[in-house]
Amino acid sequence: MRNQKLTNVIEGRIVRSATVEPERLVVVFDDHSTMTVKTVPGLAAAISTGAKIKAVLEDAAECTLQFEDGSAVTVTLANPGASVAVRARSGAVEYLG
Amino acid sequence: MRSVSKAFFALCLFWNVSAVARQPYLPDPELTPGDVFDVTLADICTPGYSKTVRAVPKYLRDQVFRNYGVDPHHRGHYQLDHLIPLAIGGSNSVKNLWPQPHDAWPWGSRAKDRLEGRVHRLVCAGKLDLATAQQEIAADWTEAYRKHVGAPPVAKHRSHPTAVEHEVWVNTNSGKFWRHGARYFGKTKHGEFMTEAEALHRGYKPAGGTGW
């Protein structure tokens, strides 16, 4: 099911860098906003630089980032409802959930 | 800093929860111990913050009702409540959600809404520490109500009709208020009770020009 609220926030943003850590994923977009996703330990996810966000889907703890080029990345959220944070360049909260 | 604050919160919560005897109008501490986002005071005191972060997917709502054994046909008797309010950093995790009965008088959802508004104002005014506010509400929100709002709400058909008749319900999102007996009195998602005089003083307007 599409997470419309999060999709509305990050749709069209281009991945500038993506860092995968043992328990979180940090994506920096071209507008210098940052998305941090707390994931279950040991999860591997690869996100290509330059990929453009199309939509975000959620199925229970599974969160999928869909890109305009047809690719997708799925991560397992550590604590659904409290694992994803998007902050603007200024640090302002754009999305928490 | 945020991690330290969160760890402190968790530790305080553990000691408080274990010491309090539960009542029906309080959530099960095993299912709903309370959970917070990594946020700052500046975040939560920004106008519109709560609306930005309010997002509980259907599967989480269903999970909460299931966990509490609420029959799907009886969900209308409850409001899915954020134990630690979004307005002071509470998260949308199942650890922070519970089905709050509407009719647990005097400790129903309206009283909790009133507490939430009060605590948010105190925190943003620098009169109450954020972590302390979160911990107090998670431990026992009725105690927090007594501490920060006052005595439990007075029953509606009760001994102080004059006070109730002059109480209005303010939709804090729209800035309009309804009078006792009006259709939306106490029923909008965001709002709080206050006297009509206070509502007018704070710039709120009667809904539809009359409040009816």
Interface residues (C-beta under 8 A of the other chain):
Chain A: M1 N3 K5 L6 E58 D59 A60 N79 P80 G81 A82 A85 A92 V93 E94 Y95 L96 G97
Chain B: D35 V36 F37 D38 V39 D43 T46 Y49 T52 V53 A55 V56 P57 K58 Y59 L60 S91 N92 S93 V94 K95 N96 L97
